[in-house]
Amino acid sequence: MHSWTPVDPPRTPVLFLNERSGGGAARRESLHEKARDRGIEVIVLEPGRSLEGLVDEAIAGGADTLGMAGGDGSLGVVAAAAAAHDLPFVCVPAGTRNHFALDLGLDSHDITGALDAFSDGLERRIDLGEVNGRTFVNNVSIGLYGDAVQQSAYRDAKVRTLAETAARVLGPSGRTPRVRLVDDAGHEHTELAVVLVSNNPYALQGPRPATRPALDTGTLGIVVLDAPGHRPPPGHAWTAPDFEIAAPASVPAGIDGEAVTLSPPLLRFSVRPAALRVRIAARHEGALQTKRRPPRAR
């Protein structure tokens, strides 16, 4: 497990800021002004501007540390660029759920405090996930959640949309993804309700379920739920460094909570060990505690 180590402050840090994320959390905290007062260049995302393009411009301009204040989907974009150029990455939890920030050990209620990672930060390397060449920091979901994020109502009525999607996907006449996979025990799954592939495995039990105890195990976490009425047991979980799903047609999915369509005939998943240099504030929980590796799920 990689440990946190002290690092010198960056010379030309850049923070990308989505003021609409998290219901405007960054705006309420005056994050733009506070970051600027710390000597951090702030680039605010505007409608119609490509985040990928803005990041490329910042790197070409000499940025030596990249930060993102926004949702998990935006974090993935900036993290991918940071990894590609071996630059440190700072996560500022200004989104709605902040799954990645919580698994890093950040205080999701301390948005301003996360800026300390730029001036008084600790650094370590963590893994990144990849599917068909696209980076993800959290997970890729197919089925229930993947279908849900395709619906326009998802952003405004998540609970209702998920319930309606569950009824459609998991009900007696529900539609399941047209994909096929073979698990670690050699069993073939062809009638699936949900597939979740995560960058490092989630804890499925214990005091903090649905969180990742570690982000540097060098493995993907894979959870499959078969459609009702098909092969027992209905669910299976395991870990692997890489994984494939056969898909005869395009597959709606969610990558870090963003709606995407994955192209057939194969969905190739892999983990990139120690790909990302991540920094957090020295006083946050993730830097103060050593997290244990999760047991391999079976």
C-alpha positions in Angstrom: 0.0 0.0 0.0 1.4 3.4 -0.9 1.8 5.8 2.0 1.2 9.5 2.1 4.4 11.6 1.9 4.9 15.3 2.4 5.5 17.3 -0.8 6.5 20.9 -1.7 3.7 23.2 -2.7 3.3 23.6 -6.5 4.5 26.6 -8.3 1.7 26.9 -10.9 -1.4 25.2 -9.6 -4.7 25.3 -11.5 -8.2 24.6 -10.1 -11.1 23.8 -12.5 -14.3 24.9 -10.9 -17.9 23.9 -11.8 -20.0 26.3 -9.8 -23.2 24.4 -10.7 -22.2 21.1 -9.1 -23.6 20.1 -5.8 -26.4 22.7 -6.0 -23.9 25.5 -6.2 -21.8 24.5 -3.2 -18.7 26.1 -4.5 -20.4 29.4 -5.0 -21.9 29.4 -1.5 -18.4 28.8 -0.1 -16.9 31.6 -2.3 -14.4 28.9 -3.4 -13.3 30.9 -6.4 -12.2 33.9 -4.3 -10.6 31.7 -1.6 -8.6 29.7 -4.1 -7.4 32.9 -5.9 -6.3 34.4 -2.6 -4.1 31.3 -2.1 -2.4 31.9 -5.4 -4.3 29.2 -7.3 -5.3 30.0 -10.8 -9.1 29.2 -11.2 -10.7 28.2 -14.4 -14.5 28.3 -14.2 -16.4 25.9 -16.4 -18.8 27.7 -18.7 -21.6 26.1 -20.8 -20.4 25.1 -24.2 -16.7 24.9 -23.1 -15.0 21.5 -23.2 -13.4 20.6 -19.9 -10.9 18.4 -21.8 -9.9 21.3 -23.9 -9.5 23.6 -20.9 -7.3 21.1 -19.2 -5.1 20.6 -22.2 -4.6 24.4 -22.5 -3.7 24.7 -18.8 -1.1 21.9 -19.1 0.4 23.5 -22.2 0.6 26.7 -20.3 2.8 25.2 -17.6 0.3 24.0 -14.9 2.2 21.7 -12.5 -0.7 20.6 -10.3 -4.3 20.1 -11.4 -7.4 20.3 -9.2 -11.1 19.9 -9.8 -14.0 21.2 -7.7 -17.1 19.5 -9.1 -18.9 16.2 -9.5 -17.2 12.8 -9.9 -17.6 12.8 -13.7 -15.6 16.0 -14.0 -13.0 14.7 -11.5 -12.4 11.7 -13.8 -11.7 14.0 -16.8 -9.1 16.0 -14.9 -7.6 13.0 -13.1 -7.1 11.3 -16.5 -5.1 14.3 -17.8 -3.1 14.5 -14.6 -2.2 10.8 -14.9 -1.3 11.1 -18.6 1.2 13.9 -17.7 2.3 12.5 -14.3 1.0 15.6 -12.6 -0.4 15.8 -9.0 -4.2 15.9 -8.8 -6.3 17.6 -6.0 -9.9 16.7 -5.4 -12.2 19.3 -4.0 -15.5 17.8 -2.9 -17.9 20.3 -4.5 -20.3 17.7 -6.0 -23.5 16.1 -4.9 -22.3 12.7 -3.7 -18.6 13.1 -3.6 -17.9 9.4 -3.7 -14.3 9.7 -4.8 -13.5 12.3 -2.1 -15.0 10.2 0.6 -13.0 7.2 -0.4 -9.9 9.3 -0.4 -10.6 10.3 3.2 -11.6 13.9 2.6 -14.2 15.7 4.7 -17.0 16.3 2.2 -18.3 19.2 4.3 -14.9 21.0 4.3 -14.8 22.3 0.8 -12.5 25.2 1.6 -10.2 23.0 3.7 -9.6 20.7 0.7 -7.6 23.6 -0.9 -5.0 23.0 1.8 -3.8 20.1 -0.4 -2.2 22.8 -2.7 -0.1 24.4 0.1 0.1 21.8 2.9 -0.5 18.6 1.1 0.5 14.9 1.3 0.8 12.8 -1.8 0.4 9.2 -2.7 -0.3 7.1 -5.8 -3.6 5.4 -6.4 -5.1 3.3 -9.2 -7.4 4.3 -12.0 -9.9 2.2 -13.9 -10.3 2.2 -17.6 -13.0 0.9 -20.0 -12.4 0.9 -23.7 -9.7 3.6 -23.3 -11.8 5.8 -21.0 -10.7 6.5 -17.5 -12.9 6.2 -14.4 -12.1 7.0 -10.8 -15.2 5.3 -9.2 -17.1 2.8 -11.3 -18.9 1.8 -14.5 -22.5 0.6 -14.1 -24.6 -1.3 -16.6 -28.2 -2.1 -16.0 -30.2 -0.5 -13.2 -28.0 2.6 -12.6 -26.7 2.7 -16.1 -30.2 3.0 -17.4 -31.2 5.5 -14.8 -28.5 8.1 -15.6 -29.7 8.0 -19.3 -33.0 9.5 -18.2 -33.4 13.3 -18.1 -35.3 13.1 -14.8 -32.3 11.5 -13.1 -30.7 14.8 -12.0 -33.8 16.2 -10.5 -35.6 13.1 -9.1 -32.9 10.5 -8.5 -34.9 8.3 -6.1 -38.1 8.2 -8.2 -36.1 7.5 -11.4 -34.2 4.7 -9.8 -37.4 3.1 -8.4 -39.0 3.3 -11.8 -35.9 1.9 -13.5 -35.7 -0.9 -11.0 -39.4 -1.9 -11.7 -38.6 -1.9 -15.5 -35.3 -3.7 -15.3 -35.9 -6.1 -12.4 -39.6 -6.7 -12.8 -41.2 -9.9 -14.3 -41.1 -8.4 -17.8 -38.2 -6.1 -17.2 -35.5 -5.5 -19.9 -32.0 -6.6 -19.0 -28.8 -5.5 -20.7 -27.9 -7.6 -23.7 -24.4 -8.6 -22.6 -22.5 -11.7 -21.7 -19.7 -12.3 -19.3 -17.8 -15.1 -17.5 -17.1 -14.8 -13.9 -13.9 -15.9 -12.0 -15.5 -19.3 -11.3 -16.0 -19.9 -15.0 -19.8 -19.4 -14.9 -21.4 -17.7 -17.8 -23.9 -14.9 -17.2 -26.2 -14.0 -20.1 -29.3 -12.7 -18.3 -28.1 -9.8 -16.2 -29.9 -7.1 -14.3 -26.9 -5.1 -13.0 -23.1 -5.1 -13.6 -20.9 -2.8 -11.5 -17.2 -2.6 -12.2 -15.3 -0.4 -9.8 -11.8 1.0 -9.6 -10.8 -1.1 -6.5 -13.5 -3.2 -4.8 -16.3 -1.8 -2.6 -16.9 -3.1 0.9 -20.1 -5.1 0.7 -20.4 -5.5 4.4 -19.1 -4.0 7.6 -19.4 -0.5 9.1 -18.9 1.4 5.8 -20.6 -0.6 3.0 -20.5 0.8 -0.5 -17.2 2.5 0.2 -13.7 1.5 -1.0 -11.4 0.7 1.9 -8.4 1.1 -0.4 -7.7 2.7 -3.8 -4.3 1.0 -4.5 -5.0 -2.8 -4.5 -4.3 -3.0 -8.3 -7.6 -4.7 -8.9 -11.1 -4.0 -10.2 -14.1 -4.8 -8.1 -16.8 -6.7 -10.1 -20.4 -7.2 -8.9 -23.0 -8.9 -11.1 -26.7 -9.4 -10.4 -28.6 -11.9 -12.5 -32.1 -11.2 -13.6 -34.8 -12.7 -11.4 -35.6 -16.3 -12.2 -32.2 -17.1 -13.6 -29.2 -19.1 -12.4 -28.7 -19.1 -8.6 -27.2 -17.5 -6.7 -28.6 -14.1 -7.9 -25.4 -12.2 -7.2 -21.7 -12.7 -7.4 -18.7 -10.5 -6.6 -15.0 -10.9 -7.2 -11.8 -9.0 -8.0 -9.5 -9.0 -11.1 -6.9 -6.8 -12.7 -8.8 -6.9 -16.0 -12.2 -8.0 -17.3 -14.3 -8.3 -20.5 -18.0 -8.2 -21.3 -19.3 -9.3 -24.7 -21.9 -6.9 -26.1 -23.8 -7.5 -29.4 -25.0 -3.9 -29.5 -24.2 -0.5 -27.9 -24.7 -0.5 -24.1 -26.1 2.4 -22.1 -23.9 2.8 -19.0 -23.0 5.2 -16.2 -19.3 6.2 -15.8 -18.7 8.0 -12.5 -22.4 9.0 -12.6 -22.3 10.4 -16.2 -24.5 8.9 -18.9 -22.4 7.3 -21.7 -22.9 4.6 -24.4 -20.2 1.9 -24.7 -19.5 0.5 -28.1 -19.6 -3.3 -29.0 -18.4 -5.9 -29.5 -16.3 -6.0 -26.4 -16.2 -3.8 -23.3 -12.6 -4.1 -22.0 -12.0 -3.1 -18.4 -8.6 -2.8 -16.7 -7.0 -1.2 -13.7 -3.9 1.0 -14.0 -2.0 0.5 -10.8 -0.5 3.6 -9.2 -1.4 5.7 -12.2 -2.5 8.9 -10.4 -0.5 11.1 -8.0 -3.2 12.4 -5.7 -2.8 15.0 -2.9 -5.0 15.8 0.1 -4.8 18.1 3.0 -2.5 16.8 5.8 -5.2 17.2 8.4 -7.9 15.2 6.6 -8.8 11.7 7.7 -7.4 9.9 4.7 -3.9 11.2 5.6 -4.2 10.4 9.3 -5.3 6.8 9.0 -3.9 3.8 7.3 -6.7 1.9 5.6 -6.7 -1.8 5.4 -7.0 -3.7 2.2 -10.4 -5.3 1.7 -10.5 -9.1 1.5 -10.9 -10.5 -1.9 -14.6 -10.9 -2.5 -16.1 -14.2 -3.6 
